[in-house]
Amino acid sequence: MGKARRELSEKFDIVEAGAYRGGLNSYREHDFTSIVEYMAIKRQDAQEEYERHLREVEEMHRARQSI
């Protein structure tokens, strides 16, 4: 789980860094959403990905224990 957490953390850092590069071009690049909305969407997507990965790991762990 350490690797997954590290990868998600890096993605968060990239998204948050984008907050400081605003303007009309940024607005256009992100499907005409504000940087705040874009960051919220990216955080939600990353959180969902993390939770999905965590469930998969837990399922694999349970499967190993039942053997």
PQR file with spaces between the fields and no chain letter, atoms N, CA, C, O and H, PARSE charges and radii, in Angstrom:
ATOM       1  N    MET     1       0.818   -1.197    0.000 -0.4000 1.5000
ATOM       2  CA   MET     1       0.000    0.000    0.000 -0.0000 2.0000
ATOM       3  C    MET     1       0.860    1.258    0.000  0.5500 1.7000
ATOM       4  O    MET     1       0.385    2.327   -0.383 -0.5500 1.4000
ATOM       5  N    GLY     2       2.094    1.151    0.415 -0.4000 1.5000
ATOM       6  CA   GLY     2       2.965    2.310    0.450 -0.0000 2.0000
ATOM       7  C    GLY     2       3.181    2.913   -0.922  0.5500 1.7000
ATOM       8  O    GLY     2       3.192    4.135   -1.075 -0.5500 1.4000
ATOM       9  H    GLY     2       2.480    0.282    0.727  0.4000 1.0000
ATOM      10  N    LYS     3       3.352    2.057   -1.928 -0.4000 1.5000
ATOM      11  CA   LYS     3       3.582    2.538   -3.286 -0.0000 2.0000
ATOM      12  C    LYS     3       2.352    3.267   -3.817  0.5500 1.7000
ATOM      13  O    LYS     3       2.472    4.334   -4.419 -0.5500 1.4000
ATOM      14  H    LYS     3       3.343    1.064   -1.804  0.4000 1.0000
ATOM      15  N    ALA     4       1.179    2.697   -3.596 -0.4000 1.5000
ATOM      16  CA   ALA     4      -0.059    3.324   -4.066 -0.0000 2.0000
ATOM      17  C    ALA     4      -0.253    4.680   -3.401  0.5500 1.7000
ATOM      18  O    ALA     4      -0.619    5.652   -4.061 -0.5500 1.4000
ATOM      19  H    ALA     4       1.082    1.830   -3.106  0.4000 1.0000
ATOM      20  N    ARG     5      -0.012    4.744   -2.120 -0.4000 1.5000
ATOM      21  CA   ARG     5      -0.169    6.002   -1.392 -0.0000 2.0000
ATOM      22  C    ARG     5       0.818    7.045   -1.924  0.5500 1.7000
ATOM      23  O    ARG     5       0.462    8.212   -2.091 -0.5500 1.4000
ATOM      24  H    ARG     5       0.285    3.954   -1.584  0.4000 1.0000
ATOM      25  N    ARG     6       2.046    6.625   -2.187 -0.4000 1.5000
ATOM      26  CA   ARG     6       3.070    7.541   -2.698 -0.0000 2.0000
ATOM      27  C    ARG     6       2.669    8.069   -4.079  0.5500 1.7000
ATOM      28  O    ARG     6       2.803    9.261   -4.355 -0.5500 1.4000
ATOM      29  H    ARG     6       2.335    5.677   -2.052  0.4000 1.0000
ATOM      30  N    GLU     7       2.176    7.175   -4.946 -0.4000 1.5000
ATOM      31  CA   GLU     7       1.772    7.593   -6.292 -0.0000 2.0000
ATOM      32  C    GLU     7       0.611    8.581   -6.235  0.5500 1.7000
ATOM      33  O    GLU     7       0.601    9.572   -6.966 -0.5500 1.4000
ATOM      34  H    GLU     7       2.067    6.206   -4.722  0.4000 1.0000
ATOM      35  N    LEU     8      -0.361    8.316   -5.377 -0.4000 1.5000
ATOM      36  CA   LEU     8      -1.487    9.240   -5.247 -0.0000 2.0000
ATOM      37  C    LEU     8      -1.037   10.577   -4.675  0.5500 1.7000
ATOM      38  O    LEU     8      -1.523   11.629   -5.088 -0.5500 1.4000
ATOM      39  H    LEU     8      -0.353    7.511   -4.783  0.4000 1.0000
ATOM      40  N    SER     9      -0.114   10.535   -3.729 -0.4000 1.5000
ATOM      41  CA   SER     9       0.411   11.769   -3.156 -0.0000 2.0000
ATOM      42  C    SER     9       1.091   12.613   -4.218  0.5500 1.7000
ATOM      43  O    SER     9       0.929   13.833   -4.247 -0.5500 1.4000
ATOM      44  H    SER     9       0.280    9.680   -3.393  0.4000 1.0000
ATOM      45  N    GLU    10       1.854   11.965   -5.093 -0.4000 1.5000
ATOM      46  CA   GLU    10       2.512   12.688   -6.184 -0.0000 2.0000
ATOM      47  C    GLU    10       1.482   13.315   -7.120  0.5500 1.7000
ATOM      48  O    GLU    10       1.663   14.441   -7.584 -0.5500 1.4000
ATOM      49  H    GLU    10       1.987   10.974   -5.070  0.4000 1.0000
ATOM      50  N    LYS    11       0.404   12.586   -7.395 -0.4000 1.5000
ATOM      51  CA   LYS    11      -0.643   13.132   -8.260 -0.0000 2.0000
ATOM      52  C    LYS    11      -1.293   14.342   -7.609  0.5500 1.7000
ATOM      53  O    LYS    11      -1.584   15.328   -8.286 -0.5500 1.4000
ATOM      54  H    LYS    11       0.256   11.672   -7.018  0.4000 1.0000
ATOM      55  N    PHE    12      -1.523   14.277   -6.295 -0.4000 1.5000
ATOM      56  CA   PHE    12      -2.098   15.418   -5.584 -0.0000 2.0000
ATOM      57  C    PHE    12      -1.190   16.627   -5.697  0.5500 1.7000
ATOM      58  O    PHE    12      -1.656   17.745   -5.917 -0.5500 1.4000
ATOM      59  H    PHE    12      -1.286   13.476   -5.745  0.4000 1.0000
ATOM      60  N    ASP    13       0.114   16.401   -5.545 -0.4000 1.5000
ATOM      61  CA   ASP    13       1.060   17.512   -5.625 -0.0000 2.0000
ATOM      62  C    ASP    13       1.015   18.171   -6.992  0.5500 1.7000
ATOM      63  O    ASP    13       1.082   19.397   -7.092 -0.5500 1.4000
ATOM      64  H    ASP    13       0.492   15.493   -5.366  0.4000 1.0000
ATOM      65  N    ILE    14       0.901   17.373   -8.045 -0.4000 1.5000
ATOM      66  CA   ILE    14       0.834   17.916   -9.401 -0.0000 2.0000
ATOM      67  C    ILE    14      -0.436   18.740   -9.575  0.5500 1.7000
ATOM      68  O    ILE    14      -0.398   19.838  -10.130 -0.5500 1.4000
ATOM      69  H    ILE    14       0.846   16.378   -7.964  0.4000 1.0000
ATOM      70  N    VAL    15      -1.545   18.214   -9.104 -0.4000 1.5000
ATOM      71  CA   VAL    15      -2.822   18.919   -9.237 -0.0000 2.0000
ATOM      72  C    VAL    15      -2.795   20.216   -8.438  0.5500 1.7000
ATOM      73  O    VAL    15      -3.226   21.259   -8.931 -0.5500 1.4000
ATOM      74  H    VAL    15      -1.575   17.322   -8.653  0.4000 1.0000
ATOM      75  N    GLU    16      -2.295   20.158   -7.217 -0.4000 1.5000
ATOM      76  CA   GLU    16      -2.252   21.356   -6.390 -0.0000 2.0000
ATOM      77  C    GLU    16      -1.330   22.415   -6.987  0.5500 1.7000
ATOM      78  O    GLU    16      -1.613   23.608   -6.880 -0.5500 1.4000
ATOM      79  H    GLU    16      -1.945   19.312   -6.817  0.4000 1.0000
ATOM      80  N    ALA    17      -0.246   22.003   -7.605 -0.4000 1.5000
ATOM      81  CA   ALA    17       0.667   22.956   -8.236 -0.0000 2.0000
ATOM      82  C    ALA    17      -0.046   23.712   -9.349  0.5500 1.7000
ATOM      83  O    ALA    17       0.275   24.868   -9.625 -0.5500 1.4000
ATOM      84  H    ALA    17      -0.015   21.034   -7.692  0.4000 1.0000
ATOM      85  N    GLY    18      -1.007   23.062   -9.985 -0.4000 1.5000
ATOM      86  CA   GLY    18      -1.769   23.718  -11.047 -0.0000 2.0000
ATOM      87  C    GLY    18      -2.603   24.873  -10.555  0.5500 1.7000
ATOM      88  O    GLY    18      -2.993   25.729  -11.349 -0.5500 1.4000
ATOM      89  H    GLY    18      -1.268   22.123   -9.761  0.4000 1.0000
ATOM      90  N    ALA    19      -2.884   24.924   -9.281 -0.4000 1.5000
ATOM      91  CA   ALA    19      -3.691   26.011   -8.724 -0.0000 2.0000
ATOM      92  C    ALA    19      -3.000   27.353   -8.881  0.5500 1.7000
ATOM      93  O    ALA    19      -3.656   28.394   -8.908 -0.5500 1.4000
ATOM      94  H    ALA    19      -2.567   24.229   -8.636  0.4000 1.0000
ATOM      95  N    TYR    20      -1.714   27.334   -8.982 -0.4000 1.5000
ATOM      96  CA   TYR    20      -0.958   28.572   -9.070 -0.0000 2.0000
ATOM      97  C    TYR    20      -0.721   29.004  -10.511  0.5500 1.7000
ATOM      98  O    TYR    20      -0.095   30.034  -10.762 -0.5500 1.4000
ATOM      99  H    TYR    20      -1.181   26.488   -8.960  0.4000 1.0000
ATOM     100  N    ARG    21      -1.216   28.220  -11.445 -0.4000 1.5000
ATOM     101  CA   ARG    21      -1.099   28.562  -12.856 -0.0000 2.0000
ATOM     102  C    ARG    21      -2.490   28.702  -13.456  0.5500 1.7000
ATOM     103  O    ARG    21      -2.928   27.846  -14.224 -0.5500 1.4000
ATOM     104  H    ARG    21      -1.725   27.384  -11.241  0.4000 1.0000
ATOM     105  N    GLY    22      -3.171   29.761  -13.114 -0.4000 1.5000
ATOM     106  CA   GLY    22      -4.548   29.951  -13.554 -0.0000 2.0000
ATOM     107  C    GLY    22      -4.616   30.715  -14.858  0.5500 1.7000
ATOM     108  O    GLY    22      -3.659   30.748  -15.630 -0.5500 1.4000
ATOM     109  H    GLY    22      -2.815   30.457  -12.490  0.4000 1.0000
ATOM     110  N    GLY    23      -5.749   31.321  -15.088 -0.4000 1.5000
ATOM     111  CA   GLY    23      -5.933   32.128  -16.280 -0.0000 2.0000
ATOM     112  C    GLY    23      -6.854   31.451  -17.276  0.5500 1.7000
ATOM     113  O    GLY    23      -7.308   30.325  -17.072 -0.5500 1.4000
ATOM     114  H    GLY    23      -6.527   31.294  -14.460  0.4000 1.0000
ATOM     115  N    LEU    24      -7.115   32.160  -18.348 -0.4000 1.5000
ATOM     116  CA   LEU    24      -8.054   31.683  -19.359 -0.0000 2.0000
ATOM     117  C    LEU    24      -7.571   30.400  -20.029  0.5500 1.7000
ATOM     118  O    LEU    24      -8.372   29.502  -20.289 -0.5500 1.4000
ATOM     119  H    LEU    24      -6.746   33.075  -18.513  0.4000 1.0000
ATOM     120  N    ASN    25      -6.274   30.302  -20.310 -0.4000 1.5000
ATOM     121  CA   ASN    25      -5.771   29.078  -20.942 -0.0000 2.0000
ATOM     122  C    ASN    25      -5.978   27.869  -20.048  0.5500 1.7000
ATOM     123  O    ASN    25      -6.352   26.797  -20.524 -0.5500 1.4000
ATOM     124  H    ASN    25      -5.623   31.032  -20.099  0.4000 1.0000
ATOM     125  N    SER    26      -5.739   28.033  -18.768 -0.4000 1.5000
ATOM     126  CA   SER    26      -5.956   26.942  -17.821 -0.0000 2.0000
ATOM     127  C    SER    26      -7.429   26.553  -17.795  0.5500 1.7000
ATOM     128  O    SER    26      -7.773   25.372  -17.755 -0.5500 1.4000
ATOM     129  H    SER    26      -5.435   28.903  -18.380  0.4000 1.0000
ATOM     130  N    TYR    27      -8.283   27.553  -17.820 -0.4000 1.5000
ATOM     131  CA   TYR    27      -9.728   27.328  -17.823 -0.0000 2.0000
ATOM     132  C    TYR    27     -10.131   26.516  -19.052  0.5500 1.7000
ATOM     133  O    TYR    27     -10.939   25.593  -18.952 -0.5500 1.4000
ATOM     134  H    TYR    27      -8.004   28.513  -17.853  0.4000 1.0000
ATOM     135  N    ARG    28      -9.577   26.853  -20.192 -0.4000 1.5000
ATOM     136  CA   ARG    28      -9.880   26.133  -21.437 -0.0000 2.0000
ATOM     137  C    ARG    28      -9.325   24.712  -21.408  0.5500 1.7000
ATOM     138  O    ARG    28      -9.979   23.775  -21.866 -0.5500 1.4000
ATOM     139  H    ARG    28      -8.920   27.603  -20.274  0.4000 1.0000
ATOM     140  N    GLU    29      -8.126   24.558  -20.872 -0.4000 1.5000
ATOM     141  CA   GLU    29      -7.477   23.247  -20.844 -0.0000 2.0000
ATOM     142  C    GLU    29      -8.217   22.246  -19.967  0.5500 1.7000
ATOM     143  O    GLU    29      -8.082   21.037  -20.156 -0.5500 1.4000
ATOM     144  H    GLU    29      -7.595   25.319  -20.500  0.4000 1.0000
ATOM     145  N    HIS    30      -8.992   22.735  -19.018 -0.4000 1.5000
ATOM     146  CA   HIS    30      -9.677   21.857  -18.068 -0.0000 2.0000
ATOM     147  C    HIS    30     -11.177   21.813  -18.327  0.5500 1.7000
ATOM     148  O    HIS    30     -11.986   21.837  -17.399 -0.5500 1.4000
ATOM     149  H    HIS    30      -9.102   23.717  -18.864  0.4000 1.0000
ATOM     150  N    ASP    31     -11.529   21.749  -19.607 -0.4000 1.5000
ATOM     151  CA   ASP    31     -12.926   21.619  -20.032 -0.0000 2.0000
ATOM     152  C    ASP    31     -13.818   22.713  -19.469  0.5500 1.7000
ATOM     153  O    ASP    31     -14.960   22.471  -19.078 -0.5500 1.4000
ATOM     154  H    ASP    31     -10.871   21.730  -20.361  0.4000 1.0000
ATOM     155  N    PHE    32     -13.272   23.922  -19.436 -0.4000 1.5000
ATOM     156  CA   PHE    32     -14.022   25.102  -19.021 -0.0000 2.0000
ATOM     157  C    PHE    32     -14.557   24.994  -17.593  0.5500 1.7000
ATOM     158  O    PHE    32     -15.690   25.378  -17.302 -0.5500 1.4000
ATOM     159  H    PHE    32     -12.345   24.119  -19.754  0.4000 1.0000
ATOM     160  N    THR    33     -13.723   24.469  -16.727 -0.4000 1.5000
ATOM     161  CA   THR    33     -14.029   24.455  -15.299 -0.0000 2.0000
ATOM     162  C    THR    33     -12.974   25.292  -14.583  0.5500 1.7000
ATOM     163  O    THR    33     -11.848   25.435  -15.058 -0.5500 1.4000
ATOM     164  H    THR    33     -12.803   24.158  -16.964  0.4000 1.0000
ATOM     165  N    SER    34     -13.350   25.832  -13.459 -0.4000 1.5000
ATOM     166  CA   SER    34     -12.388   26.619  -12.682 -0.0000 2.0000
ATOM     167  C    SER    34     -11.315   25.698  -12.135  0.5500 1.7000
ATOM     168  O    SER    34     -11.520   24.488  -12.034 -0.5500 1.4000
ATOM     169  H    SER    34     -14.266   25.716  -13.073  0.4000 1.0000
ATOM     170  N    ILE    35     -10.184   26.260  -11.787 -0.4000 1.5000
ATOM     171  CA   ILE    35      -9.090   25.456  -11.249 -0.0000 2.0000
ATOM     172  C    ILE    35      -9.511   24.802   -9.943  0.5500 1.7000
ATOM     173  O    ILE    35      -9.090   23.684   -9.648 -0.5500 1.4000
ATOM     174  H    ILE    35     -10.017   27.242  -11.868  0.4000 1.0000
ATOM     175  N    VAL    36     -10.334   25.484   -9.158 -0.4000 1.5000
ATOM     176  CA   VAL    36     -10.801   24.923   -7.885 -0.0000 2.0000
ATOM     177  C    VAL    36     -11.664   23.694   -8.145  0.5500 1.7000
ATOM     178  O    VAL    36     -11.507   22.663   -7.491 -0.5500 1.4000
ATOM     179  H    VAL    36     -10.676   26.393   -9.398  0.4000 1.0000
ATOM     180  N    GLU    37     -12.575   23.815   -9.103 -0.4000 1.5000
ATOM     181  CA   GLU    37     -13.432   22.684   -9.440 -0.0000 2.0000
ATOM     182  C    GLU    37     -12.601   21.544  -10.025  0.5500 1.7000
ATOM     183  O    GLU    37     -12.821   20.378   -9.695 -0.5500 1.4000
ATOM     184  H    GLU    37     -12.703   24.653   -9.634  0.4000 1.0000
ATOM     185  N    TYR    38     -11.655   21.879  -10.884 -0.4000 1.5000
ATOM     186  CA   TYR    38     -10.784   20.877  -11.483 -0.0000 2.0000
ATOM     187  C    TYR    38     -10.001   20.123  -10.401  0.5500 1.7000
ATOM     188  O    TYR    38      -9.899   18.897  -10.444 -0.5500 1.4000
ATOM     189  H    TYR    38     -11.476   22.826  -11.152  0.4000 1.0000
ATOM     190  N    MET    39      -9.455   20.859   -9.440 -0.4000 1.5000
ATOM     191  CA   MET    39      -8.710   20.222   -8.356 -0.0000 2.0000
ATOM     192  C    MET    39      -9.612   19.317   -7.524  0.5500 1.7000
ATOM     193  O    MET    39      -9.205   18.225   -7.127 -0.5500 1.4000
ATOM     194  H    MET    39      -9.539   21.855   -9.406  0.4000 1.0000
ATOM     195  N    ALA    40     -10.830   19.767   -7.263 -0.4000 1.5000
ATOM     196  CA   ALA    40     -11.766   18.954   -6.483 -0.0000 2.0000
ATOM     197  C    ALA    40     -12.095   17.661   -7.223  0.5500 1.7000
ATOM     198  O    ALA    40     -12.155   16.594   -6.612 -0.5500 1.4000
ATOM     199  H    ALA    40     -11.160   20.654   -7.585  0.4000 1.0000
ATOM     200  N    ILE    41     -12.304   17.747   -8.509 -0.4000 1.5000
ATOM     201  CA   ILE    41     -12.601   16.557   -9.318 -0.0000 2.0000
ATOM     202  C    ILE    41     -11.416   15.603   -9.307  0.5500 1.7000
ATOM     203  O    ILE    41     -11.589   14.398   -9.128 -0.5500 1.4000
ATOM     204  H    ILE    41     -12.255   18.614   -9.006  0.4000 1.0000
ATOM     205  N    LYS    42     -10.210   16.136   -9.498 -0.4000 1.5000
ATOM     206  CA   LYS    42      -9.014   15.294   -9.506 -0.0000 2.0000
ATOM     207  C    LYS    42      -8.796   14.632   -8.153  0.5500 1.7000
ATOM     208  O    LYS    42      -8.415   13.462   -8.092 -0.5500 1.4000
ATOM     209  H    LYS    42     -10.069   17.115   -9.644  0.4000 1.0000
ATOM     210  N    ARG    43      -9.029   15.358   -7.076 -0.4000 1.5000
ATOM     211  CA   ARG    43      -8.892   14.772   -5.733 -0.0000 2.0000
ATOM     212  C    ARG    43      -9.902   13.652   -5.528  0.5500 1.7000
ATOM     213  O    ARG    43      -9.573   12.600   -4.981 -0.5500 1.4000
ATOM     214  H    ARG    43      -9.338   16.307   -7.126  0.4000 1.0000
ATOM     215  N    GLN    44     -11.130   13.885   -5.968 -0.4000 1.5000
ATOM     216  CA   GLN    44     -12.167   12.873   -5.826 -0.0000 2.0000
ATOM     217  C    GLN    44     -11.816   11.636   -6.647  0.5500 1.7000
ATOM     218  O    GLN    44     -11.959   10.511   -6.167 -0.5500 1.4000
ATOM     219  H    GLN    44     -11.397   14.740   -6.412  0.4000 1.0000
ATOM     220  N    ASP    45     -11.361   11.838   -7.873 -0.4000 1.5000
ATOM     221  CA   ASP    45     -10.957   10.707   -8.721 -0.0000 2.0000
ATOM     222  C    ASP    45      -9.819    9.921   -8.080  0.5500 1.7000
ATOM     223  O    ASP    45      -9.840    8.690   -8.067 -0.5500 1.4000
ATOM     224  H    ASP    45     -11.245   12.752   -8.262  0.4000 1.0000
ATOM     225  N    ALA    46      -8.834   10.627   -7.553 -0.4000 1.5000
ATOM     226  CA   ALA    46      -7.696    9.963   -6.920 -0.0000 2.0000
ATOM     227  C    ALA    46      -8.131    9.217   -5.666  0.5500 1.7000
ATOM     228  O    ALA    46      -7.650    8.114   -5.406 -0.5500 1.4000
ATOM     229  H    ALA    46      -8.818   11.627   -7.563  0.4000 1.0000
ATOM     230  N    GLN    47      -9.032    9.802   -4.890 -0.4000 1.5000
ATOM     231  CA   GLN    47      -9.528    9.141   -3.686 -0.0000 2.0000
ATOM     232  C    GLN    47     -10.284    7.868   -4.043  0.5500 1.7000
ATOM     233  O    GLN    47     -10.117    6.838   -3.390 -0.5500 1.4000
ATOM     234  H    GLN    47      -9.423   10.698   -5.101  0.4000 1.0000
ATOM     235  N    GLU    48     -11.110    7.940   -5.076 -0.4000 1.5000
ATOM     236  CA   GLU    48     -11.848    6.757   -5.522 -0.0000 2.0000
ATOM     237  C    GLU    48     -10.896    5.682   -6.019  0.5500 1.7000
ATOM     238  O    GLU    48     -11.105    4.500   -5.746 -0.5500 1.4000
ATOM     239  H    GLU    48     -11.245    8.777   -5.606  0.4000 1.0000
ATOM     240  N    GLU    49      -9.859    6.071   -6.743 -0.4000 1.5000
ATOM     241  CA   GLU    49      -8.862    5.117   -7.228 -0.0000 2.0000
ATOM     242  C    GLU    49      -8.138    4.458   -6.052  0.5500 1.7000
ATOM     243  O    GLU    49      -7.913    3.248   -6.051 -0.5500 1.4000
ATOM     244  H    GLU    49      -9.689    7.031   -6.964  0.4000 1.0000
ATOM     245  N    TYR    50      -7.779    5.258   -5.062 -0.4000 1.5000
ATOM     246  CA   TYR    50      -7.100    4.739   -3.880 -0.0000 2.0000
ATOM     247  C    TYR    50      -7.996    3.743   -3.139  0.5500 1.7000
ATOM     248  O    TYR    50      -7.540    2.667   -2.750 -0.5500 1.4000
ATOM     249  H    TYR    50      -7.961    6.241   -5.063  0.4000 1.0000
ATOM     250  N    GLU    51      -9.269    4.100   -2.943 -0.4000 1.5000
ATOM     251  CA   GLU    51     -10.192    3.214   -2.232 -0.0000 2.0000
ATOM     252  C    GLU    51     -10.419    1.913   -3.003  0.5500 1.7000
ATOM     253  O    GLU    51     -10.519    0.844   -2.401 -0.5500 1.4000
ATOM     254  H    GLU    51      -9.639    4.974   -3.258  0.4000 1.0000
ATOM     255  N    ARG    52     -10.501    2.002   -4.331 -0.4000 1.5000
ATOM     256  CA   ARG    52     -10.658    0.802   -5.153 -0.0000 2.0000
ATOM     257  C    ARG    52      -9.441   -0.099   -5.009  0.5500 1.7000
ATOM     258  O    ARG    52      -9.565   -1.312   -4.839 -0.5500 1.4000
ATOM     259  H    ARG    52     -10.421    2.870   -4.820  0.4000 1.0000
ATOM     260  N    HIS    53      -8.270    0.509   -5.079 -0.4000 1.5000
ATOM     261  CA   HIS    53      -7.029   -0.257   -4.933 -0.0000 2.0000
ATOM     262  C    HIS    53      -6.957   -0.888   -3.541  0.5500 1.7000
ATOM     263  O    HIS    53      -6.559   -2.045   -3.405 -0.5500 1.4000
ATOM     264  H    HIS    53      -8.169    1.494   -5.218  0.4000 1.0000
ATOM     265  N    LEU    54      -7.332   -0.147   -2.527 -0.4000 1.5000
ATOM     266  CA   LEU    54      -7.309   -0.657   -1.164 -0.0000 2.0000
ATOM     267  C    LEU    54      -8.251   -1.852   -1.010  0.5500 1.7000
ATOM     268  O    LEU    54      -7.896   -2.832   -0.356 -0.5500 1.4000
ATOM     269  H    LEU    54      -7.655    0.792   -2.637  0.4000 1.0000
ATOM     270  N    ARG    55      -9.446   -1.784   -1.604 -0.4000 1.5000
ATOM     271  CA   ARG    55     -10.373   -2.925   -1.563 -0.0000 2.0000
ATOM     272  C    ARG    55      -9.775   -4.149   -2.241  0.5500 1.7000
ATOM     273  O    ARG    55      -9.909   -5.268   -1.746 -0.5500 1.4000
ATOM     274  H    ARG    55      -9.734   -0.988   -2.136  0.4000 1.0000
ATOM     275  N    GLU    56      -9.110   -3.932   -3.386 -0.4000 1.5000
ATOM     276  CA   GLU    56      -8.487   -5.047   -4.096 -0.0000 2.0000
ATOM     277  C    GLU    56      -7.399   -5.700   -3.247  0.5500 1.7000
ATOM     278  O    GLU    56      -7.299   -6.925   -3.192 -0.5500 1.4000
ATOM     279  H    GLU    56      -9.001   -3.023   -3.788  0.4000 1.0000
ATOM     280  N    VAL    57      -6.604   -4.894   -2.602 -0.4000 1.5000
ATOM     281  CA   VAL    57      -5.537   -5.422   -1.750 -0.0000 2.0000
ATOM     282  C    VAL    57      -6.133   -6.194   -0.581  0.5500 1.7000
ATOM     283  O    VAL    57      -5.646   -7.270   -0.235 -0.5500 1.4000
ATOM     284  H    VAL    57      -6.685   -3.899   -2.647  0.4000 1.0000
ATOM     285  N    GLU    58      -7.178   -5.653    0.026 -0.4000 1.5000
ATOM     286  CA   GLU    58      -7.827   -6.338    1.149 -0.0000 2.0000
ATOM     287  C    GLU    58      -8.439   -7.661    0.702  0.5500 1.7000
ATOM     288  O    GLU    58      -8.372   -8.649    1.432 -0.5500 1.4000
ATOM     289  H    GLU    58      -7.573   -4.779   -0.255  0.4000 1.0000
ATOM     290  N    GLU    59      -9.034   -7.691   -0.483 -0.4000 1.5000
ATOM     291  CA   GLU    59      -9.604   -8.929   -1.004 -0.0000 2.0000
ATOM     292  C    GLU    59      -8.514   -9.970   -1.245  0.5500 1.7000
ATOM     293  O    GLU    59      -8.698  -11.146   -0.933 -0.5500 1.4000
ATOM     294  H    GLU    59      -9.089   -6.888   -1.077  0.4000 1.0000
ATOM     295  N    MET    60      -7.389   -9.543   -1.796 -0.4000 1.5000
ATOM     296  CA   MET    60      -6.276  -10.464   -2.020 -0.0000 2.0000
ATOM     297  C    MET    60      -5.752  -10.994   -0.688  0.5500 1.7000
ATOM     298  O    MET    60      -5.412  -12.171   -0.570 -0.5500 1.4000
ATOM     299  H    MET    60      -7.240   -8.587   -2.050  0.4000 1.0000
ATOM     300  N    HIS    61      -5.692  -10.138    0.290 -0.4000 1.5000
ATOM     301  CA   HIS    61      -5.205  -10.533    1.618 -0.0000 2.0000
ATOM     302  C    HIS    61      -6.155  -11.561    2.242  0.5500 1.7000
ATOM     303  O    HIS    61      -5.712  -12.562    2.807 -0.5500 1.4000
ATOM     304  H    HIS    61      -5.968   -9.181    0.195  0.4000 1.0000
ATOM     305  N    ARG    62      -7.459  -11.307    2.134 -0.4000 1.5000
ATOM     306  CA   ARG    62      -8.447  -12.249    2.658 -0.0000 2.0000
ATOM     307  C    ARG    62      -8.369  -13.592    1.949  0.5500 1.7000
ATOM     308  O    ARG    62      -8.485  -14.641    2.582 -0.5500 1.4000
ATOM     309  H    ARG    62      -7.818  -10.494    1.675  0.4000 1.0000
ATOM     310  N    ALA    63      -8.172  -13.561    0.631 -0.4000 1.5000
ATOM     311  CA   ALA    63      -8.083  -14.789   -0.157 -0.0000 2.0000
ATOM     312  C    ALA    63      -6.860  -15.611    0.278  0.5500 1.7000
ATOM     313  O    ALA    63      -6.934  -16.837    0.361 -0.5500 1.4000
ATOM     314  H    ALA    63      -8.078  -12.708    0.116  0.4000 1.0000
ATOM     315  N    ARG    64      -5.763  -14.952    0.549 -0.4000 1.5000
ATOM     316  CA   ARG    64      -4.568  -15.660    1.008 -0.0000 2.0000
ATOM     317  C    ARG    64      -4.784  -16.279    2.368  0.5500 1.7000
ATOM     318  O    ARG    64      -4.292  -17.376    2.634 -0.5500 1.4000
ATOM     319  H    ARG    64      -5.703  -13.956    0.482  0.4000 1.0000
ATOM     320  N    GLN    65      -5.508  -15.600    3.229 -0.4000 1.5000
ATOM     321  CA   GLN    65      -5.745  -16.136    4.577 -0.0000 2.0000
ATOM     322  C    GLN    65      -6.655  -17.350    4.559  0.5500 1.7000
ATOM     323  O    GLN    65      -6.551  -18.218    5.425 -0.5500 1.4000
ATOM     324  H    GLN    65      -5.908  -14.709    3.013  0.4000 1.0000
ATOM     325  N    SER    66      -7.546  -17.417    3.580 -0.4000 1.5000
ATOM     326  CA   SER    66      -8.499  -18.529    3.530 -0.0000 2.0000
ATOM     327  C    SER    66      -7.892  -19.796    2.921  0.5500 1.7000
ATOM     328  O    SER    66      -8.518  -20.857    2.934 -0.5500 1.4000
ATOM     329  H    SER    66      -7.631  -16.712    2.877  0.4000 1.0000
ATOM     330  N    ILE    67      -6.694  -19.683    2.397 -0.4000 1.5000
ATOM     331  CA   ILE    67      -6.059  -20.860    1.769 -0.0000 2.0000
ATOM     332  C    ILE    67      -5.496  -21.779    2.812  0.5500 1.7000
ATOM     333  O    ILE    67      -4.926  -22.817    2.476 -0.5500 1.4000
ATOM     334  H    ILE    67      -6.185  -18.822    2.386  0.4000 1.0000
